[in-house]
Amino acid sequence: MSHAGRQNLAKYPRQRVRLPHPRSRSGCLVCRRLHKKCDERRPACTRCLLKGKTCQWPGTDQREPDSDKLSPSHDAAPPTRDDINDNNPKPCGEDISSPVSISSERGKVRDEGCRLVASPGCSMGSVSSMFLAHFVAETSRFMTTVSAEKNPFLTHLLPLAFSDELILHSLLTLGGVHLERKQSSPEINTWVFRHYGHVIYLLQDAISRKSNEPIEWLRALLAQLILYLTGVFGPAQDEGVMMHIRAGRKIVPRLLSASSKSSNMQVLSGFTLELYTYLALVASPTPYSNGTESELDTRSSLMLPWDILKNYETFGVIVPPIYDCLEIIPRVVTLCKRRQVEMTFHECSSGSWLEFVQIIASIETIGTADYLPELAVDLEHEQGLSVSAIYRHALAIFAYDAMWCGTIAVDENRLSVVRRHALSALMLIPTLIDTHLKNVLLWPTIVIGSCLLNETERDVIRAVLSNREPFFVVIKMQAMLENLWAENDPVYFGPYGLHKHMLSHHTAIYLA
């Protein structure tokens, strides 16, 4: 071995990422003790992540805690919520100024973007390890419409987390919030708050630097989106959740203006921009503004045309085959804003009517005229036709609601049209509940559910929601629909009824 090679080996000991299943003679101590193959990924191998074990390596003095107990692997007392305000957060229980912390590696990977770099000194306590294991095994399954082998949350975002504190703490927060729904305890709650505090601190630091490097803006946008998802899946849903999507609107142009030739950066950028566009468009179940006095509605315009997103090789991990439907949402929101002004004067301009007619025509030309099983060439294509039809029906309801602003239920003709769309979609939703496409059904489900008038129809939605993962947003959606149905008032019909219900009860729901 050359002198330079020996120097590199001494400086960067055992930083290789091997193929998944070699017979290992230098694996982690946990896998060796269990006589299992280890992929030698650091700081935690895949087997330890999935099993919720604290991964140990030769030369470290850590001891694996009792897996049945939720206790930190370090001797320090469990953190408190006051740690959120700590000006020097400590990733994974380590001091970020430590020469072996994750932050010390960032400089080595910045130019290459998303290369996985092992960080031997960063070790997670048992609670944080459990958060990450839960994210890998459970939470990530609900993030996209593709299989685990193609899921960028696992194939690209997880490796990035091992070399980036901000992304790591973001994933730990999201995994912890999801786990908290199934296995709540004061200690889990405390650690979720601690990781959340780290994310806020590191995100503020990243944005304040105003770097020209694309990886920095990509990190900031990813963190904002994960924080939004944390708010959606967590119990404390409020209007503050939307600030992360609004902040993303300011970050996207900076990310687009920064160029990178790294293939990993291109993959992560495409996935992140697609996720942002989807979340910004489906965040609210009504066409009424989700903006503020100083901020535009997140759906007021399509920041990224699909033609741009299609240039990224990852396009399709979330939105197909519904992207044509999503593209119409900003037009409906704009129409709704105009019609609200006109209806205060009991007017309907020819321009508004023409736009409504064109929107309906556009919806009808998306994909097939309706769900036709005989057009499907295989099961996957058939499911794609189904979800596209569901979105078309929900979008037609959205457009009618925007045009007539709460008066649909008192007009028999309009009510008949909207009900036909709702019942057509209602037949299709249960067929997708056991597929990956169920992850994009929240928005159309609540729109359609708001238009159901009898218990037989409503029982279908109840069954669908009861079969879903018990995220807090699903529980809140079901409660909101039950309250809406209990009103038994024509005003509380459709998306306008949801809007009125949220205003009168000072609540909100945001979707993902």
N, C-alpha and C positions, 0 to 999 in steps of 0.2 A: 504493500500500500504506500502511495506517495506521502510526502510530508504534509502537503496540503490536505490530502484525504484524511490523514490522522487528525489534523487540526479541526477539520469540519466535524469528524466523528466525536471529538472531545467536546466541541461546542454545542452540537445538536445530537445528544445521545438518543438512540432508538426512536426516531421520529417517522418511521415508515408506516404506511397503511397497506397491509397485505390483503391478498385475496381472501374471501370469506371463510374458506374451509381447509386451510393447510393444517397439518399436524404441527402443533406449536411446542417448542421446547423453551420458549422465552415468553410465554403468555403471562397474564395477570395471576396473582397468587390465588384468587378465588377459583378461577377455572382449573388451575393446577391441582388445588385441593380436592376438587370435585371430579378430576380426571376428564374434563371436558375440553373440546377444542376451543381455542381463543383466537379471535381475529386481530388481537394486539392493537386495537384502536385506542388511542389515549385522548383525554384522561380517563375515559370509561369505555370498555369494550362493549360490543353489541349485546352479548349474552348478559352481562351485568346490568345493562340498561333495561333490557326487557324483563329481567327478574327482580329489578328494584334493589340490587345489591350495591354496596359501596366497593367500587373497583380498586384493588390494591396492587401495587407493583413492587418488585424487588428494590430494596434500597430505601423504602418509605417506612415510617414507623406507625402508620395508621392501623387501627384495628377495626375490623368490620363489626358494626353494632348488631345487636339482636334484631333480626329482620322483623320480629313481631312487635317491636317497640318503635314509636315515632320519636326519636331523639336525635339531636345533631351529633355528627361524628366528631365534633370538636369539643373541647372541655368547657368552652365558654357557655354561659347561660343562654337559653333561648332568647332571640331578639324580641323587642317590643315594637309597638307601632311608632314609638319615638324615633326608631332607627330610620324611618322614612325621611326625616329631616336632617339626617346625618350628612354633613358636607363631604364625607369621605367614605362612601359606601364600600363594602367589602364583598366582592363577588365570591359566591360559594363559600363564604366563611374565611376567605383569604384577604389579606391587605392588598389593595390594587397597586400599591407602590412596590410590592415585593418584586424582585427581579425575575421571579418565575411565574408571575401572574399572567393571565390571558392578555392584558393590555400591553405587556412588554413584547408580545409576539405580533401585535397589529402592524407595526412598522415593516415586518418581514413580508407580510402578505398583502399590503395595500396595493402595490403595483400589480400584483397578479389577481387581485380581486378576491375570489372566493375559494382559494386553495385551502384544503384542510391541513391545519398545523397542530400537531399534538402539543399539549401544554402540561408537562408532567407535574408542575407544581400546583395546578388548579384542581383541587379535589372537592367534591360536593358531599355535604352531610347526607344522612339517610333520608331526610324529608325532601331535600332538593333532588336527590337521585330518584326518589319515588315520583316526584313531579315530572321529571324528564322521561322516565320509563312510561308513565301514564300517557304523556304526550305522544311518544313514539307508538305505543301499542293501541291507544284508544282515540285520543283527541284528533290526531292527524287524519283519521279515517273520515272525519266529517268536514274536512277543509276543501276538498276538491271533488270532481266527478270522475276521477280516474282511479285505477288500482294502485296499491301500495308501491308496486315496482316503478310506476310512472309519477308518483306523487312528489312534486318538487319540495314539499315541506320536509320530506324524508331524504330525497336524493341530493338536494342542494342546500336547503336551509339548515338542516341539522348539522352537516359538516361545517358550515359557516359558523354556527353557534360555538363550536369548539375552539374557534380562534377569535371570537368577537363577544366581548362582555354584553354589549347592548342586545344583541340577538339572543344570546344565551338566557339572560334574565327575562327577556320578552317571552320566550318559549316556556320557561319555568313558571312564569306568572299565568300563562294561558293553561298549561297543563295542570297547575295547582287549582285554578278556579274550576276547571272541569272535574277534577278529582274531588274537590270540596263538596260538590253536589252529591257524590256517592258515599263519601267517607269524611264527614265533617268532624272537626275537632278544633279546639282553641289553638293548638300548635300548628295545624295546617293553615288555619286562618292567619296566624301571625306571620308564618313564612311567606304566604301569598302577598301580604302587605309589604313585607321586607323586599321581596323581589320586585314588586311594583314600584316601590320607592327607588330602587336602583335604576330601573328603566327610566323613570322620570328624570333623575339626576343625569344619567348618561345621555339621554336624548337632548336635554337642554344644552349639555356640553357640546354634543355633535353639531347641533344647529347653530350655536353661537360662533363656532369656528368659521362658518361660511366658506368651507373648502370648495375648491374647484374640481376635486377628484370625484368621479362618479360613484365610487364605492361608498363615500360618506353620505351622499344624498340617497342612495339606495338603502343604506342602513337606516336612515331617518324615516323613510317612507315605510319600510318593512315594520319598524317598531310602532309607528302610528297605526298601521293596519292591525297589527296583533293586539295593540291596546284597545282598538275598537272592538275586535272580536272578544277580547276579555270582558269588556263592558256588556256586550250582547249576551254572552254566555253566563255572566255573573249575576248575582241577586240584586245588585244596586244599579239597575238601569235607570238613567235619567238623561236630561238633555245634554249633560256634559260629555256623553259618549260621542255625540256628533262632532265635537271639536277636533277629534282625531281625523275624521274624514275631511273636515274643512281645512285643517292644517296640511293634509296631503295634497289638497288642490294647489297649494303654494309651492310644494316641493316638486311636484311632477314636472313643471317646466324646467326646473334646474336639472333634474335627472335627464330629461330629453336633450337638453343643450350640452350635457357632458358626454363625450364620446369615449368608448372603451373598445379595444380590440379583443379583450379576453372573452373566450367562448363561455366561460362560467358566468361572467358578468352579463353577457347577452341573455343567457338562459334565465338567470335570476331577475333581470330587468323585465323581460317579457312576462314572466309569471307574476311579478309584483304589480306591473301596470294593468294586467288583466284583472287581478284581484281587486285593485283599487277601483277600476271602472265599474266592475260588477257591484261592489259594496256601495259605491256612491249612488248608483241608480236604484237599488232595491232597498235602501235603508229605511224608507218609509212606506207604509201600506196605503197611503192616500195621496192624491195629486195635489193636496194643499201644502203650502210652503213649509219646508223644514228649515228655512233660513232664519236669520235674525235681522235686526235693523241695520247692522253693519256687514252682514255676510249673506251672500247669495245662496239660494237653494242649491244643494249639492247636485241636483238633477237639472239645473237650469240650462245646461248645455253639455254636449258630449265632448269632453276635453280631448279624448283620444279616439279618432275614428277607427273603426274596426280594420280598415285597410292598413293602418299603421301597425296595429297589434298583430295582424295576420303575418307580418314579416318576421315575427319572432317564432322560433321553432317550438316553443312551449305552448303556443296559442291552442286553446281547446281544453286546458286542464280544468276549466271552470264553466265557461259559458256556452259551448256548443250543445245542442243546436238552437239556442235561444237568443243569440246575439242580435239577430235581425229584429226580434221583439223588443229587446232592451234599448235598441237605437231609437225607438219611437217614444220612449218615456219622456225625454226632455220636451218633445213637441206637445205631449198631453199636459205636462206641468205648465208650460207657457200658455196653452189654451185655457187652462183652469184659472190662472191668474187674471187673464183678460176677461173671462166670463164672470168672475166674482165682481169685477168693477161694473160690468154691464148690468148685472142683475140687481145691483143697488138702484138702478134707474129703470128697471123692468124693460130692458132693451136686449136685443140680440142682433148684433151687426152682421152684415152679409159676409164680412171677412172671417168672423168667428165660425159662421155656419159652413163656409167653404173649407176652412181648415179642418173642421170636424169631419166633413164628408171625405176629405182627402186622407185623414188619419185612418178612418174606418176602411177605406179602400186599400191603404197600405197594409193594414193588418190582415185583410182577407187574402192578399197576394203573397203573404209570407208562407213558404213551404207549400204544403198541400192545402186544399180548401178546407179540409178537416182531417181527422184521424182516419186513415184508411189502411187497415192491417194488410190488405192484399198488395199494397205498394211496398211493404217492407221486404228487403232482401234477406235479412237475418234478424235474430232477436235484438241485437244492439241497435240496428236501424229502426226496428219497430218501437223500441223504447224511446229512441230519439224523436220519432214522429209523435209519440204520446206526449212527451214533455213540451215539444213545440206547440202542439194543439192546446195544452193546458195554459201555456203562456199567452197564446193568441186570444183565448176566451177571456182570461183575466184582464188582458190589455184592452179588449173591447169594453169590458165593464168599466175599467179605469177611464176610458175615453168618454163613455156615456155619462159617467159621474162628473167628470170635469165640465162637460157641456151643460148639464142640467142641474148641477150643484144642489143636491138634496131634494129635488122635486120628482125623482124617478118613480117613487112608490105611489104617487098620487096620479100618475098618468098610465092608463092601462096598456097602451101600445108600447111605451118605453119599458115599462115593467116587464112586459112579455118578452121583449128582446133580451133584456138583461138576465132574466130568469132562464131563458133558453141557453145562454152562454154559460151561466153558473152550473146548470144541471149537466150540460155536455162535458164540462171539465170535471165535475164531481164523479162521473163514471170512470174517468181515467186515472185520477190521483191514486187510488188504492193499488193499481197495477204496477206502480213504480216504488212503492214503499220499501221493497226489499232490494232495491238497486242503488248503485252509486248516485243516480240522478235524484234521489230523495233529498240530497244535500242542497238542491236549488229550488225546493218546493215550498219553502216557508212563505215567500211573497205571494205567489198565486193562491196558496191555501187560505190565507187570511182574507184576501180580496174576495175570493169565491165564497168563503164561509160567511162573510157579512151579508150575502144576498140570499141566504137560505131561510125559508119561512115555516117549514114544518119539522117535527121531531125526527121523522124518518130520514130526511136529508141531513139533518144536523148530526144524527148518530154516525153517519159515514165519516164526518170530520172528527168527531170524538174518537172513533176507532183509529183513525189515521194518526192523530196526535198522541193517543195513548200508546201506540206502537213505536213511537219515535224515542230517540235518546232523550232522557229527561233533563235537557238543558233548561235553565231558568227561562229563556226566551220562549220555549215551547209551552212551558207551564203558564207563563204570563199570557201568551196568545190564547190558550184555551180558556183561561179565566176571563179575558177581555171579550171573547166571542160569546161566552155564556152570559155575561152581563149585558151585552148588546142584544142578544136574543130575548133576555128577560124584560127588556124595555117595552116590547110589544107596541111600538110606536112607529108609524111610517117614516118619521124623520130619521130614526136610527136604522137606516137601511143602506147597505152598500158602503163604499169607502167614505162617503160623506158621514154616514152614521158612525163609523169608527172615529172620524175626525171630531165630530160633535161629542162623542163619548169621552175622548181623551181630554177635550177642553173642559167639559163639565166636571170631570173627576181629577183634573190636574195631574194627568199621567201621560206617559208616552211609551211607545214600543218601537224598537229599532231592530231591523232584521239582518240576517247574514246567510 
